[in-house]
């Protein structure tokens, strides 16, 4: 099977269910940004293999990020599915994933010094890339609002996607600080 179909040469693509839309359609923009976020998390996963991360931390963080990438695949699918239904069945959103993220944030935060200033993204490289992923995540969240901007119904799956992205950006911020903690790298702060 060839990777290229040539169907998108006219500037259109298919949503789930087959509807053809412009490649700059709000749904395409939203799930495209989520795709970028998934890829940026792949960079963080690969950076866990650096020598400054212990095997125990490496395995746990990689496992968590893989779980997050899988949930984000569903979020992208939710954004790619028109409200009027789809020919394909997509797994419904699961609020347990939100609870899991909150528990992870709390667990990591317990190990970190209290935050008293704005953090500046810096070393180690894993931390810096978490901040890149965090800012992409925030863009995904903003872009998700465009999915329903034109008086379209906000489905439970879309609402879940928005909440998940909001919580995920908090997780990525916390993980960036955690990377500083486990590598014993001092955090950089902005003190106005």
CNS distance restraints for C-alpha pairs under 8 A (distance, minus, plus):
assign (resid   7 and name CA) (resid  12 and name CA) 7.48 0.50 0.50
assign (resid   7 and name CA) (resid  13 and name CA) 7.29 0.50 0.50
assign (resid   8 and name CA) (resid  12 and name CA) 5.03 0.50 0.50
assign (resid   8 and name CA) (resid  13 and name CA) 5.51 0.50 0.50
assign (resid  11 and name CA) (resid  22 and name CA) 5.84 0.50 0.50
assign (resid  11 and name CA) (resid  23 and name CA) 5.74 0.50 0.50
assign (resid  12 and name CA) (resid  20 and name CA) 6.18 0.50 0.50
assign (resid  12 and name CA) (resid  21 and name CA) 5.24 0.50 0.50
assign (resid  12 and name CA) (resid  22 and name CA) 4.24 0.50 0.50
assign (resid  12 and name CA) (resid  23 and name CA) 5.06 0.50 0.50
assign (resid  13 and name CA) (resid  20 and name CA) 5.41 0.50 0.50
assign (resid  13 and name CA) (resid  21 and name CA) 5.60 0.50 0.50
assign (resid  13 and name CA) (resid  22 and name CA) 6.30 0.50 0.50
assign (resid  13 and name CA) (resid  23 and name CA) 5.88 0.50 0.50
assign (resid  14 and name CA) (resid  18 and name CA) 5.29 0.50 0.50
assign (resid  14 and name CA) (resid  19 and name CA) 5.40 0.50 0.50
assign (resid  14 and name CA) (resid  20 and name CA) 4.45 0.50 0.50
assign (resid  14 and name CA) (resid  21 and name CA) 6.25 0.50 0.50
assign (resid  15 and name CA) (resid  19 and name CA) 5.38 0.50 0.50
assign (resid  15 and name CA) (resid  20 and name CA) 6.38 0.50 0.50
assign (resid  15 and name CA) (resid  21 and name CA) 7.21 0.50 0.50
assign (resid  15 and name CA) (resid  28 and name CA) 7.88 0.50 0.50
assign (resid  15 and name CA) (resid  80 and name CA) 5.26 0.50 0.50
assign (resid  15 and name CA) (resid  81 and name CA) 6.16 0.50 0.50
assign (resid  15 and name CA) (resid  82 and name CA) 7.35 0.50 0.50
assign (resid  16 and name CA) (resid  77 and name CA) 7.43 0.50 0.50
assign (resid  16 and name CA) (resid  80 and name CA) 5.70 0.50 0.50
assign (resid  16 and name CA) (resid  81 and name CA) 5.03 0.50 0.50
assign (resid  16 and name CA) (resid  82 and name CA) 7.32 0.50 0.50
assign (resid  16 and name CA) (resid  86 and name CA) 6.18 0.50 0.50
assign (resid  16 and name CA) (resid  87 and name CA) 7.48 0.50 0.50
assign (resid  16 and name CA) (resid  88 and name CA) 7.20 0.50 0.50
assign (resid  17 and name CA) (resid  81 and name CA) 7.06 0.50 0.50
assign (resid  17 and name CA) (resid  82 and name CA) 7.79 0.50 0.50
assign (resid  17 and name CA) (resid  85 and name CA) 7.34 0.50 0.50
assign (resid  17 and name CA) (resid  86 and name CA) 4.34 0.50 0.50
assign (resid  17 and name CA) (resid  87 and name CA) 4.86 0.50 0.50
assign (resid  17 and name CA) (resid  88 and name CA) 6.51 0.50 0.50
assign (resid  18 and name CA) (resid  87 and name CA) 7.97 0.50 0.50
assign (resid  21 and name CA) (resid  25 and name CA) 6.37 0.50 0.50
assign (resid  23 and name CA) (resid  28 and name CA) 6.01 0.50 0.50
assign (resid  23 and name CA) (resid  29 and name CA) 7.54 0.50 0.50
assign (resid  24 and name CA) (resid  28 and name CA) 6.19 0.50 0.50
assign (resid  24 and name CA) (resid  29 and name CA) 5.96 0.50 0.50
assign (resid  25 and name CA) (resid  29 and name CA) 6.22 0.50 0.50
assign (resid  26 and name CA) (resid  30 and name CA) 6.08 0.50 0.50
assign (resid  26 and name CA) (resid 143 and name CA) 7.53 0.50 0.50
assign (resid  26 and name CA) (resid 146 and name CA) 5.58 0.50 0.50
assign (resid  26 and name CA) (resid 147 and name CA) 5.35 0.50 0.50
assign (resid  27 and name CA) (resid  31 and name CA) 6.22 0.50 0.50
assign (resid  27 and name CA) (resid  79 and name CA) 5.63 0.50 0.50
assign (resid  27 and name CA) (resid  80 and name CA) 5.70 0.50 0.50
assign (resid  27 and name CA) (resid 144 and name CA) 7.85 0.50 0.50
assign (resid  27 and name CA) (resid 146 and name CA) 7.51 0.50 0.50
assign (resid  27 and name CA) (resid 147 and name CA) 5.28 0.50 0.50
assign (resid  28 and name CA) (resid  32 and name CA) 5.70 0.50 0.50
assign (resid  28 and name CA) (resid  79 and name CA) 7.78 0.50 0.50
assign (resid  28 and name CA) (resid  80 and name CA) 6.72 0.50 0.50
assign (resid  29 and name CA) (resid  33 and name CA) 6.16 0.50 0.50
assign (resid  29 and name CA) (resid 143 and name CA) 7.01 0.50 0.50
assign (resid  30 and name CA) (resid  34 and name CA) 6.48 0.50 0.50
assign (resid  30 and name CA) (resid  76 and name CA) 7.47 0.50 0.50
assign (resid  30 and name CA) (resid  79 and name CA) 6.46 0.50 0.50
assign (resid  30 and name CA) (resid 140 and name CA) 6.19 0.50 0.50
assign (resid  30 and name CA) (resid 143 and name CA) 5.22 0.50 0.50
assign (resid  30 and name CA) (resid 144 and name CA) 5.45 0.50 0.50
assign (resid  30 and name CA) (resid 146 and name CA) 7.64 0.50 0.50
assign (resid  30 and name CA) (resid 147 and name CA) 7.01 0.50 0.50
assign (resid  31 and name CA) (resid  35 and name CA) 6.16 0.50 0.50
assign (resid  31 and name CA) (resid  75 and name CA) 7.71 0.50 0.50
assign (resid  31 and name CA) (resid  76 and name CA) 4.52 0.50 0.50
assign (resid  31 and name CA) (resid  77 and name CA) 7.23 0.50 0.50
assign (resid  31 and name CA) (resid  79 and name CA) 5.72 0.50 0.50
assign (resid  31 and name CA) (resid  80 and name CA) 6.37 0.50 0.50
assign (resid  32 and name CA) (resid  36 and name CA) 6.37 0.50 0.50
assign (resid  32 and name CA) (resid  76 and name CA) 7.67 0.50 0.50
assign (resid  33 and name CA) (resid  37 and name CA) 6.26 0.50 0.50
assign (resid  33 and name CA) (resid 136 and name CA) 7.31 0.50 0.50
assign (resid  33 and name CA) (resid 139 and name CA) 7.38 0.50 0.50
assign (resid  33 and name CA) (resid 140 and name CA) 5.49 0.50 0.50
assign (resid  33 and name CA) (resid 143 and name CA) 7.81 0.50 0.50
assign (resid  34 and name CA) (resid  38 and name CA) 6.20 0.50 0.50
assign (resid  34 and name CA) (resid  72 and name CA) 6.83 0.50 0.50
assign (resid  34 and name CA) (resid  73 and name CA) 7.91 0.50 0.50
assign (resid  34 and name CA) (resid  75 and name CA) 7.64 0.50 0.50
assign (resid  34 and name CA) (resid  76 and name CA) 5.91 0.50 0.50
assign (resid  34 and name CA) (resid 137 and name CA) 7.44 0.50 0.50
assign (resid  34 and name CA) (resid 140 and name CA) 5.93 0.50 0.50
assign (resid  35 and name CA) (resid  39 and name CA) 6.31 0.50 0.50
assign (resid  35 and name CA) (resid  73 and name CA) 7.72 0.50 0.50
assign (resid  35 and name CA) (resid  76 and name CA) 7.12 0.50 0.50
assign (resid  36 and name CA) (resid  40 and name CA) 6.18 0.50 0.50
assign (resid  36 and name CA) (resid 136 and name CA) 7.48 0.50 0.50
assign (resid  37 and name CA) (resid  41 and name CA) 6.24 0.50 0.50
assign (resid  37 and name CA) (resid 133 and name CA) 6.05 0.50 0.50
assign (resid  37 and name CA) (resid 136 and name CA) 5.87 0.50 0.50
assign (resid  37 and name CA) (resid 137 and name CA) 6.18 0.50 0.50
assign (resid  37 and name CA) (resid 140 and name CA) 7.89 0.50 0.50
assign (resid  38 and name CA) (resid  42 and name CA) 6.44 0.50 0.50
assign (resid  38 and name CA) (resid  69 and name CA) 5.54 0.50 0.50
assign (resid  38 and name CA) (resid  72 and name CA) 6.83 0.50 0.50
assign (resid  38 and name CA) (resid  73 and name CA) 7.82 0.50 0.50
assign (resid  39 and name CA) (resid  43 and name CA) 6.70 0.50 0.50
assign (resid  40 and name CA) (resid  44 and name CA) 6.68 0.50 0.50
assign (resid  40 and name CA) (resid 129 and name CA) 7.66 0.50 0.50
assign (resid  40 and name CA) (resid 132 and name CA) 7.62 0.50 0.50
assign (resid  40 and name CA) (resid 133 and name CA) 5.63 0.50 0.50
assign (resid  41 and name CA) (resid  45 and name CA) 6.19 0.50 0.50
assign (resid  41 and name CA) (resid  65 and name CA) 6.86 0.50 0.50
assign (resid  41 and name CA) (resid  69 and name CA) 7.30 0.50 0.50
assign (resid  41 and name CA) (resid 130 and name CA) 7.70 0.50 0.50
assign (resid  41 and name CA) (resid 133 and name CA) 6.43 0.50 0.50
assign (resid  42 and name CA) (resid  46 and name CA) 6.21 0.50 0.50
assign (resid  43 and name CA) (resid  47 and name CA) 6.15 0.50 0.50
assign (resid  43 and name CA) (resid 129 and name CA) 7.48 0.50 0.50
assign (resid  44 and name CA) (resid  48 and name CA) 6.44 0.50 0.50
assign (resid  44 and name CA) (resid 126 and name CA) 5.96 0.50 0.50
assign (resid  44 and name CA) (resid 129 and name CA) 6.19 0.50 0.50
assign (resid  44 and name CA) (resid 130 and name CA) 6.66 0.50 0.50
assign (resid  45 and name CA) (resid  49 and name CA) 7.65 0.50 0.50
assign (resid  45 and name CA) (resid  61 and name CA) 7.64 0.50 0.50
assign (resid  45 and name CA) (resid  62 and name CA) 5.45 0.50 0.50
assign (resid  45 and name CA) (resid  65 and name CA) 6.82 0.50 0.50
assign (resid  45 and name CA) (resid  66 and name CA) 8.00 0.50 0.50
assign (resid  47 and name CA) (resid 125 and name CA) 7.61 0.50 0.50
assign (resid  47 and name CA) (resid 126 and name CA) 5.96 0.50 0.50
assign (resid  48 and name CA) (resid  53 and name CA) 6.27 0.50 0.50
assign (resid  48 and name CA) (resid  58 and name CA) 5.41 0.50 0.50
assign (resid  48 and name CA) (resid  61 and name CA) 7.68 0.50 0.50
assign (resid  48 and name CA) (resid  62 and name CA) 7.14 0.50 0.50
assign (resid  48 and name CA) (resid 126 and name CA) 7.04 0.50 0.50
assign (resid  49 and name CA) (resid  53 and name CA) 6.97 0.50 0.50
assign (resid  49 and name CA) (resid  58 and name CA) 6.81 0.50 0.50
assign (resid  52 and name CA) (resid 183 and name CA) 6.00 0.50 0.50
assign (resid  53 and name CA) (resid  57 and name CA) 6.42 0.50 0.50
assign (resid  53 and name CA) (resid  58 and name CA) 6.03 0.50 0.50
assign (resid  53 and name CA) (resid 182 and name CA) 7.27 0.50 0.50
assign (resid  53 and name CA) (resid 183 and name CA) 6.59 0.50 0.50
assign (resid  54 and name CA) (resid  58 and name CA) 5.93 0.50 0.50
assign (resid  55 and name CA) (resid  59 and name CA) 6.14 0.50 0.50
assign (resid  56 and name CA) (resid  60 and name CA) 6.42 0.50 0.50
assign (resid  57 and name CA) (resid  61 and name CA) 6.01 0.50 0.50
assign (resid  58 and name CA) (resid  62 and name CA) 6.01 0.50 0.50
assign (resid  59 and name CA) (resid  63 and name CA) 6.04 0.50 0.50
assign (resid  60 and name CA) (resid  64 and name CA) 6.24 0.50 0.50
assign (resid  61 and name CA) (resid  65 and name CA) 6.11 0.50 0.50
assign (resid  62 and name CA) (resid  66 and name CA) 6.06 0.50 0.50
assign (resid  63 and name CA) (resid  67 and name CA) 6.33 0.50 0.50
assign (resid  64 and name CA) (resid  68 and name CA) 6.32 0.50 0.50
assign (resid  65 and name CA) (resid  69 and name CA) 6.12 0.50 0.50
assign (resid  66 and name CA) (resid  70 and name CA) 6.33 0.50 0.50
assign (resid  67 and name CA) (resid  71 and name CA) 6.46 0.50 0.50
assign (resid  68 and name CA) (resid  72 and name CA) 6.15 0.50 0.50
assign (resid  69 and name CA) (resid  73 and name CA) 6.34 0.50 0.50
assign (resid  70 and name CA) (resid  74 and name CA) 6.89 0.50 0.50
assign (resid  71 and name CA) (resid  75 and name CA) 6.41 0.50 0.50
assign (resid  71 and name CA) (resid  97 and name CA) 7.90 0.50 0.50
assign (resid  72 and name CA) (resid  76 and name CA) 6.09 0.50 0.50
assign (resid  73 and name CA) (resid  77 and name CA) 6.29 0.50 0.50
assign (resid  74 and name CA) (resid  78 and name CA) 6.12 0.50 0.50
assign (resid  74 and name CA) (resid  90 and name CA) 7.78 0.50 0.50
assign (resid  74 and name CA) (resid  91 and name CA) 7.54 0.50 0.50
assign (resid  74 and name CA) (resid  93 and name CA) 7.78 0.50 0.50
assign (resid  75 and name CA) (resid  79 and name CA) 6.36 0.50 0.50
assign (resid  75 and name CA) (resid 157 and name CA) 7.63 0.50 0.50
assign (resid  75 and name CA) (resid 158 and name CA) 7.58 0.50 0.50
assign (resid  75 and name CA) (resid 160 and name CA) 8.00 0.50 0.50
assign (resid  75 and name CA) (resid 161 and name CA) 5.23 0.50 0.50
assign (resid  76 and name CA) (resid  80 and name CA) 6.23 0.50 0.50
assign (resid  77 and name CA) (resid  81 and name CA) 6.23 0.50 0.50
assign (resid  77 and name CA) (resid  90 and name CA) 7.63 0.50 0.50
assign (resid  78 and name CA) (resid  90 and name CA) 7.96 0.50 0.50
assign (resid  78 and name CA) (resid 157 and name CA) 5.96 0.50 0.50
assign (resid  78 and name CA) (resid 158 and name CA) 6.06 0.50 0.50
assign (resid  78 and name CA) (resid 161 and name CA) 7.48 0.50 0.50
assign (resid  79 and name CA) (resid 144 and name CA) 7.48 0.50 0.50
assign (resid  79 and name CA) (resid 147 and name CA) 6.95 0.50 0.50
assign (resid  79 and name CA) (resid 158 and name CA) 6.54 0.50 0.50
assign (resid  81 and name CA) (resid  85 and name CA) 7.07 0.50 0.50
assign (resid  81 and name CA) (resid  86 and name CA) 6.57 0.50 0.50
assign (resid  82 and name CA) (resid  86 and name CA) 7.04 0.50 0.50
assign (resid  83 and name CA) (resid 152 and name CA) 7.65 0.50 0.50
assign (resid  83 and name CA) (resid 153 and name CA) 6.78 0.50 0.50
assign (resid  83 and name CA) (resid 155 and name CA) 7.26 0.50 0.50
assign (resid  92 and name CA) (resid 157 and name CA) 6.71 0.50 0.50
assign (resid  93 and name CA) (resid 156 and name CA) 7.65 0.50 0.50
assign (resid  93 and name CA) (resid 157 and name CA) 5.57 0.50 0.50
assign (resid  93 and name CA) (resid 160 and name CA) 6.42 0.50 0.50
assign (resid  94 and name CA) (resid  98 and name CA) 7.69 0.50 0.50
assign (resid  94 and name CA) (resid 160 and name CA) 7.96 0.50 0.50
assign (resid  95 and name CA) (resid  99 and name CA) 6.55 0.50 0.50
assign (resid  95 and name CA) (resid 160 and name CA) 7.50 0.50 0.50
assign (resid  96 and name CA) (resid 100 and name CA) 6.03 0.50 0.50
assign (resid  97 and name CA) (resid 101 and name CA) 6.26 0.50 0.50
assign (resid  97 and name CA) (resid 164 and name CA) 7.92 0.50 0.50
assign (resid  98 and name CA) (resid 102 and name CA) 6.32 0.50 0.50
assign (resid  98 and name CA) (resid 163 and name CA) 7.70 0.50 0.50
assign (resid  98 and name CA) (resid 164 and name CA) 6.07 0.50 0.50
assign (resid  98 and name CA) (resid 167 and name CA) 7.19 0.50 0.50
assign (resid  99 and name CA) (resid 103 and name CA) 6.19 0.50 0.50
assign (resid 100 and name CA) (resid 104 and name CA) 6.20 0.50 0.50
assign (resid 101 and name CA) (resid 105 and name CA) 6.16 0.50 0.50
assign (resid 101 and name CA) (resid 167 and name CA) 6.92 0.50 0.50
assign (resid 101 and name CA) (resid 168 and name CA) 7.02 0.50 0.50
assign (resid 101 and name CA) (resid 171 and name CA) 6.85 0.50 0.50
assign (resid 102 and name CA) (resid 106 and name CA) 6.18 0.50 0.50
assign (resid 102 and name CA) (resid 167 and name CA) 7.25 0.50 0.50
assign (resid 102 and name CA) (resid 171 and name CA) 7.77 0.50 0.50
assign (resid 103 and name CA) (resid 107 and name CA) 6.06 0.50 0.50
assign (resid 104 and name CA) (resid 108 and name CA) 6.14 0.50 0.50
assign (resid 104 and name CA) (resid 171 and name CA) 7.46 0.50 0.50
assign (resid 105 and name CA) (resid 109 and name CA) 5.97 0.50 0.50
assign (resid 105 and name CA) (resid 170 and name CA) 7.46 0.50 0.50
assign (resid 105 and name CA) (resid 171 and name CA) 5.44 0.50 0.50
assign (resid 105 and name CA) (resid 174 and name CA) 6.46 0.50 0.50
assign (resid 105 and name CA) (resid 175 and name CA) 7.97 0.50 0.50
assign (resid 106 and name CA) (resid 110 and name CA) 6.22 0.50 0.50
assign (resid 107 and name CA) (resid 111 and name CA) 7.17 0.50 0.50
assign (resid 108 and name CA) (resid 112 and name CA) 6.84 0.50 0.50
assign (resid 108 and name CA) (resid 174 and name CA) 6.89 0.50 0.50
assign (resid 108 and name CA) (resid 175 and name CA) 7.29 0.50 0.50
assign (resid 108 and name CA) (resid 178 and name CA) 6.66 0.50 0.50
assign (resid 109 and name CA) (resid 113 and name CA) 7.96 0.50 0.50
assign (resid 109 and name CA) (resid 174 and name CA) 6.72 0.50 0.50
assign (resid 109 and name CA) (resid 178 and name CA) 7.94 0.50 0.50
assign (resid 111 and name CA) (resid 178 and name CA) 7.90 0.50 0.50
assign (resid 112 and name CA) (resid 177 and name CA) 7.45 0.50 0.50
assign (resid 112 and name CA) (resid 178 and name CA) 6.82 0.50 0.50
assign (resid 112 and name CA) (resid 181 and name CA) 6.85 0.50 0.50
assign (resid 117 and name CA) (resid 189 and name CA) 6.07 0.50 0.50
assign (resid 117 and name CA) (resid 190 and name CA) 6.41 0.50 0.50
assign (resid 117 and name CA) (resid 191 and name CA) 6.30 0.50 0.50
assign (resid 118 and name CA) (resid 189 and name CA) 5.52 0.50 0.50
assign (resid 118 and name CA) (resid 190 and name CA) 5.22 0.50 0.50
assign (resid 118 and name CA) (resid 191 and name CA) 7.02 0.50 0.50
assign (resid 119 and name CA) (resid 187 and name CA) 7.08 0.50 0.50
assign (resid 119 and name CA) (resid 188 and name CA) 5.96 0.50 0.50
assign (resid 119 and name CA) (resid 189 and name CA) 4.57 0.50 0.50
assign (resid 119 and name CA) (resid 190 and name CA) 6.16 0.50 0.50
assign (resid 120 and name CA) (resid 187 and name CA) 7.66 0.50 0.50
assign (resid 120 and name CA) (resid 188 and name CA) 5.31 0.50 0.50
assign (resid 120 and name CA) (resid 189 and name CA) 5.27 0.50 0.50
assign (resid 120 and name CA) (resid 190 and name CA) 6.19 0.50 0.50
assign (resid 121 and name CA) (resid 127 and name CA) 7.12 0.50 0.50
assign (resid 121 and name CA) (resid 128 and name CA) 5.28 0.50 0.50
assign (resid 121 and name CA) (resid 131 and name CA) 6.23 0.50 0.50
assign (resid 121 and name CA) (resid 188 and name CA) 7.16 0.50 0.50
assign (resid 122 and name CA) (resid 127 and name CA) 6.77 0.50 0.50
assign (resid 122 and name CA) (resid 128 and name CA) 5.18 0.50 0.50
assign (resid 122 and name CA) (resid 187 and name CA) 7.46 0.50 0.50
assign (resid 122 and name CA) (resid 188 and name CA) 6.68 0.50 0.50
assign (resid 123 and name CA) (resid 127 and name CA) 6.23 0.50 0.50
assign (resid 123 and name CA) (resid 128 and name CA) 6.07 0.50 0.50
assign (resid 123 and name CA) (resid 180 and name CA) 7.39 0.50 0.50
assign (resid 123 and name CA) (resid 185 and name CA) 7.04 0.50 0.50
assign (resid 123 and name CA) (resid 187 and name CA) 7.81 0.50 0.50
assign (resid 124 and name CA) (resid 128 and name CA) 6.47 0.50 0.50
assign (resid 124 and name CA) (resid 179 and name CA) 7.13 0.50 0.50
assign (resid 124 and name CA) (resid 180 and name CA) 6.40 0.50 0.50
assign (resid 124 and name CA) (resid 183 and name CA) 7.52 0.50 0.50
assign (resid 124 and name CA) (resid 185 and name CA) 6.73 0.50 0.50
assign (resid 125 and name CA) (resid 129 and name CA) 6.18 0.50 0.50
assign (resid 126 and name CA) (resid 130 and name CA) 6.23 0.50 0.50
assign (resid 126 and name CA) (resid 176 and name CA) 7.07 0.50 0.50
assign (resid 126 and name CA) (resid 179 and name CA) 6.49 0.50 0.50
assign (resid 127 and name CA) (resid 131 and name CA) 6.49 0.50 0.50
assign (resid 127 and name CA) (resid 175 and name CA) 7.31 0.50 0.50
assign (resid 127 and name CA) (resid 176 and name CA) 4.10 0.50 0.50
assign (resid 127 and name CA) (resid 177 and name CA) 6.66 0.50 0.50
assign (resid 127 and name CA) (resid 178 and name CA) 7.89 0.50 0.50
assign (resid 127 and name CA) (resid 179 and name CA) 5.51 0.50 0.50
assign (resid 127 and name CA) (resid 180 and name CA) 6.56 0.50 0.50
assign (resid 128 and name CA) (resid 132 and name CA) 6.53 0.50 0.50
assign (resid 128 and name CA) (resid 176 and name CA) 6.95 0.50 0.50
assign (resid 129 and name CA) (resid 133 and name CA) 6.15 0.50 0.50
assign (resid 129 and name CA) (resid 176 and name CA) 7.92 0.50 0.50
assign (resid 130 and name CA) (resid 134 and name CA) 5.98 0.50 0.50
assign (resid 130 and name CA) (resid 172 and name CA) 5.67 0.50 0.50
assign (resid 130 and name CA) (resid 173 and name CA) 6.86 0.50 0.50
assign (resid 130 and name CA) (resid 175 and name CA) 6.95 0.50 0.50
assign (resid 130 and name CA) (resid 176 and name CA) 5.24 0.50 0.50
assign (resid 131 and name CA) (resid 135 and name CA) 6.23 0.50 0.50
assign (resid 131 and name CA) (resid 172 and name CA) 6.91 0.50 0.50
assign (resid 131 and name CA) (resid 173 and name CA) 6.42 0.50 0.50
assign (resid 131 and name CA) (resid 176 and name CA) 6.51 0.50 0.50
assign (resid 132 and name CA) (resid 136 and name CA) 6.35 0.50 0.50
assign (resid 133 and name CA) (resid 137 and name CA) 6.02 0.50 0.50
assign (resid 133 and name CA) (resid 172 and name CA) 7.18 0.50 0.50
assign (resid 134 and name CA) (resid 138 and name CA) 6.29 0.50 0.50
assign (resid 134 and name CA) (resid 168 and name CA) 7.79 0.50 0.50
assign (resid 134 and name CA) (resid 169 and name CA) 4.97 0.50 0.50
assign (resid 134 and name CA) (resid 170 and name CA) 7.80 0.50 0.50
assign (resid 134 and name CA) (resid 172 and name CA) 5.53 0.50 0.50
assign (resid 134 and name CA) (resid 173 and name CA) 6.47 0.50 0.50
assign (resid 135 and name CA) (resid 139 and name CA) 6.36 0.50 0.50
assign (resid 135 and name CA) (resid 169 and name CA) 7.57 0.50 0.50
assign (resid 136 and name CA) (resid 140 and name CA) 6.23 0.50 0.50
assign (resid 137 and name CA) (resid 141 and name CA) 6.28 0.50 0.50
assign (resid 137 and name CA) (resid 165 and name CA) 6.19 0.50 0.50
assign (resid 137 and name CA) (resid 166 and name CA) 7.80 0.50 0.50
assign (resid 137 and name CA) (resid 168 and name CA) 7.31 0.50 0.50
assign (resid 137 and name CA) (resid 169 and name CA) 5.80 0.50 0.50
assign (resid 138 and name CA) (resid 142 and name CA) 6.31 0.50 0.50
assign (resid 138 and name CA) (resid 165 and name CA) 7.20 0.50 0.50
assign (resid 138 and name CA) (resid 166 and name CA) 7.16 0.50 0.50
assign (resid 138 and name CA) (resid 169 and name CA) 6.44 0.50 0.50
assign (resid 139 and name CA) (resid 143 and name CA) 5.97 0.50 0.50
assign (resid 140 and name CA) (resid 144 and name CA) 6.03 0.50 0.50
assign (resid 140 and name CA) (resid 165 and name CA) 7.13 0.50 0.50
assign (resid 141 and name CA) (resid 145 and name CA) 7.04 0.50 0.50
assign (resid 141 and name CA) (resid 162 and name CA) 5.79 0.50 0.50
assign (resid 141 and name CA) (resid 165 and name CA) 5.70 0.50 0.50
assign (resid 141 and name CA) (resid 166 and name CA) 6.54 0.50 0.50
assign (resid 142 and name CA) (resid 146 and name CA) 7.54 0.50 0.50
assign (resid 143 and name CA) (resid 147 and name CA) 7.24 0.50 0.50
assign (resid 144 and name CA) (resid 148 and name CA) 7.67 0.50 0.50
assign (resid 144 and name CA) (resid 158 and name CA) 7.89 0.50 0.50
assign (resid 144 and name CA) (resid 161 and name CA) 7.97 0.50 0.50
assign (resid 144 and name CA) (resid 162 and name CA) 6.57 0.50 0.50
assign (resid 145 and name CA) (resid 149 and name CA) 6.17 0.50 0.50
assign (resid 146 and name CA) (resid 150 and name CA) 7.63 0.50 0.50
assign (resid 147 and name CA) (resid 152 and name CA) 7.78 0.50 0.50
assign (resid 148 and name CA) (resid 152 and name CA) 4.74 0.50 0.50
assign (resid 148 and name CA) (resid 153 and name CA) 6.40 0.50 0.50
assign (resid 148 and name CA) (resid 154 and name CA) 6.22 0.50 0.50
assign (resid 154 and name CA) (resid 158 and name CA) 6.06 0.50 0.50
assign (resid 154 and name CA) (resid 159 and name CA) 6.48 0.50 0.50
assign (resid 155 and name CA) (resid 159 and name CA) 6.22 0.50 0.50
assign (resid 156 and name CA) (resid 160 and name CA) 6.05 0.50 0.50
assign (resid 157 and name CA) (resid 161 and name CA) 6.15 0.50 0.50
assign (resid 158 and name CA) (resid 162 and name CA) 6.36 0.50 0.50
assign (resid 159 and name CA) (resid 163 and name CA) 6.30 0.50 0.50
assign (resid 160 and name CA) (resid 164 and name CA) 5.91 0.50 0.50
assign (resid 161 and name CA) (resid 165 and name CA) 6.12 0.50 0.50
assign (resid 162 and name CA) (resid 166 and name CA) 6.22 0.50 0.50
assign (resid 163 and name CA) (resid 167 and name CA) 6.20 0.50 0.50
assign (resid 164 and name CA) (resid 168 and name CA) 5.85 0.50 0.50
assign (resid 165 and name CA) (resid 169 and name CA) 6.19 0.50 0.50
assign (resid 166 and name CA) (resid 170 and name CA) 6.85 0.50 0.50
assign (resid 167 and name CA) (resid 171 and name CA) 6.34 0.50 0.50
assign (resid 168 and name CA) (resid 172 and name CA) 6.11 0.50 0.50
assign (resid 169 and name CA) (resid 173 and name CA) 6.22 0.50 0.50
assign (resid 170 and name CA) (resid 174 and name CA) 6.22 0.50 0.50
assign (resid 171 and name CA) (resid 175 and name CA) 5.98 0.50 0.50
assign (resid 172 and name CA) (resid 176 and name CA) 6.04 0.50 0.50
assign (resid 173 and name CA) (resid 177 and name CA) 6.59 0.50 0.50
assign (resid 174 and name CA) (resid 178 and name CA) 6.16 0.50 0.50
assign (resid 175 and name CA) (resid 179 and name CA) 6.16 0.50 0.50
assign (resid 176 and name CA) (resid 180 and name CA) 6.75 0.50 0.50
assign (resid 177 and name CA) (resid 181 and name CA) 6.36 0.50 0.50
assign (resid 177 and name CA) (resid 187 and name CA) 7.42 0.50 0.50
assign (resid 178 and name CA) (resid 182 and name CA) 6.18 0.50 0.50
assign (resid 179 and name CA) (resid 183 and name CA) 6.07 0.50 0.50
assign (resid 180 and name CA) (resid 184 and name CA) 5.77 0.50 0.50
assign (resid 180 and name CA) (resid 185 and name CA) 4.76 0.50 0.50
assign (resid 180 and name CA) (resid 186 and name CA) 6.43 0.50 0.50
assign (resid 180 and name CA) (resid 187 and name CA) 6.42 0.50 0.50
assign (resid 181 and name CA) (resid 185 and name CA) 6.40 0.50 0.50
assign (resid 181 and name CA) (resid 186 and name CA) 7.72 0.50 0.50
